[in-house]
Amino acid sequence: MTSTANTIYVLNGPNLNLLGTREPEIYGSATLADVEALCQSTAEVFGMAASCHQSNREGELIDLIHQAGTKKAAGIVINAGGYSHTSIAIHDALIGVKLPAVEVHVSNVHAREPFRHHSFIARAAFASLTGFGIDGYRLAILGLAARLGHKPV
């Protein structure tokens, strides 16, 4: 059993519950359950746990960020979906908890509509990964583990 200090919060925002069915030509056929299994198995390689959450509500995502801070989680991997481009409140929550965070997007947001090119979340994260499909989550956990000094167990 891992402690909260070895827990990575994986937060997914609006519409990510529709992975696998929503615009598969953009987001692929993997489901949110596939993302969560990938995150859990990747975290386990480093003796860590992935606490996965999805919400379509901005306030719930902020509450989860605060919870990660209160519980002194190891860090946060976040795909805030559309909130990435609009939410100063999620940015401020990430800054406020002072946990290392990695932003993930399944698609390459920079190759899409201009409104997707700006991210408030990126300014609060130490890294951003876009366009790797769900493998971006695995890469985010690898990068977070490296930043924390965790080695495979």
C-alpha positions in Angstrom: 0.0 0.0 0.0 1.4 3.4 -1.0 1.1 6.5 1.2 -0.6 9.6 0.1 2.9 11.1 -0.3 3.3 8.5 -3.1 0.0 9.2 -4.7 -0.4 11.0 -8.0 -3.7 12.6 -8.6 -4.9 12.2 -12.2 -7.6 14.7 -12.9 -9.7 14.7 -16.1 -12.1 17.5 -16.9 -15.2 18.0 -18.9 -16.2 15.5 -21.6 -13.3 13.1 -20.9 -15.8 10.6 -19.7 -16.8 10.4 -23.4 -13.3 9.2 -24.5 -13.7 6.3 -26.9 -17.0 7.6 -28.3 -16.5 11.4 -28.7 -14.8 12.3 -32.0 -12.6 9.1 -32.2 -10.9 10.6 -35.3 -9.4 13.2 -32.9 -9.3 11.5 -29.5 -8.9 7.8 -30.5 -10.9 4.8 -29.4 -9.4 4.4 -25.9 -11.8 5.0 -23.0 -11.4 6.8 -19.7 -11.2 3.3 -18.1 -8.2 2.6 -20.4 -6.6 5.9 -19.3 -7.1 5.1 -15.6 -5.7 1.6 -16.0 -2.7 3.0 -17.8 -2.1 5.5 -15.1 -2.4 3.0 -12.3 0.0 0.5 -14.0 2.5 3.2 -14.8 2.5 4.6 -11.3 2.9 1.2 -9.8 6.2 0.8 -11.7 7.6 3.5 -9.4 5.9 2.2 -6.2 3.3 4.9 -6.5 -0.5 5.0 -6.8 -2.7 6.9 -9.2 -5.9 8.4 -7.7 -8.0 9.0 -10.8 -10.9 11.4 -11.0 -13.1 12.9 -13.7 -15.5 15.8 -13.4 -17.5 17.9 -15.8 -17.6 20.6 -13.1 -14.9 23.2 -12.6 -15.5 23.5 -8.9 -15.1 19.8 -8.3 -11.8 19.8 -10.1 -10.6 22.7 -7.9 -11.8 20.8 -4.8 -9.8 17.7 -6.0 -6.7 19.9 -6.5 -7.1 21.3 -3.0 -7.6 17.7 -1.7 -4.3 16.7 -3.3 -2.6 19.6 -1.6 -4.1 18.9 1.8 -3.2 15.2 1.6 0.3 16.1 0.4 0.1 14.1 -2.7 3.2 13.6 -4.8 1.9 15.5 -7.7 -0.9 16.1 -10.2 -1.4 15.0 -13.8 -4.3 17.0 -15.3 -6.2 17.1 -18.5 -8.6 19.9 -17.8 -10.2 19.6 -21.2 -11.9 22.8 -22.3 -11.2 24.4 -18.9 -7.5 24.5 -19.9 -8.3 27.4 -22.2 -10.6 29.3 -19.9 -10.0 28.6 -16.2 -7.9 31.0 -14.2 -9.5 29.4 -11.1 -7.9 26.0 -11.9 -4.6 27.7 -12.7 -4.8 29.5 -9.3 -5.7 26.2 -7.5 -2.6 24.5 -9.0 -0.4 27.4 -8.1 -1.9 27.5 -4.6 -1.2 23.8 -3.6 2.4 24.0 -4.7 2.5 20.4 -6.1 4.3 19.5 -9.3 1.8 19.3 -12.1 1.9 18.0 -15.7 -0.7 19.1 -18.2 -1.9 16.4 -20.7 -4.0 16.7 -23.8 -4.9 13.6 -25.9 -4.9 15.6 -29.1 -2.4 18.2 -30.3 -4.3 21.3 -29.3 -1.8 23.5 -31.2 -2.9 21.8 -34.5 -6.5 22.5 -33.8 -8.7 25.6 -33.5 -7.0 28.8 -32.5 -8.9 29.1 -29.2 -7.3 25.8 -28.1 -3.7 27.2 -28.5 -3.7 29.0 -25.2 -3.7 27.2 -21.8 -4.0 28.7 -18.4 -3.1 25.3 -17.0 0.3 25.2 -18.8 1.4 28.3 -16.9 0.9 26.4 -13.6 2.5 23.1 -14.7 6.2 22.2 -15.1 5.4 20.4 -18.3 2.7 19.9 -21.0 2.2 17.0 -23.2 -0.1 17.2 -26.3 -0.9 14.9 -29.2 0.4 11.6 -27.8 -3.1 10.1 -27.4 -3.6 8.5 -24.0 0.1 7.6 -23.9 0.6 11.2 -22.9 -0.6 10.2 -19.4 2.1 7.5 -19.2 4.7 10.0 -20.3 3.4 12.5 -17.8 3.7 10.0 -14.9 7.3 9.1 -16.1 8.2 12.7 -16.1 6.6 13.4 -12.7 8.4 10.4 -11.2 11.7 11.6 -12.7 11.2 15.1 -11.2 10.4 13.5 -7.8 13.5 11.3 -8.0 11.5 8.0 -8.1 13.1 5.0 -9.7 11.3 1.9 -10.9 10.9 -0.6 -8.2 
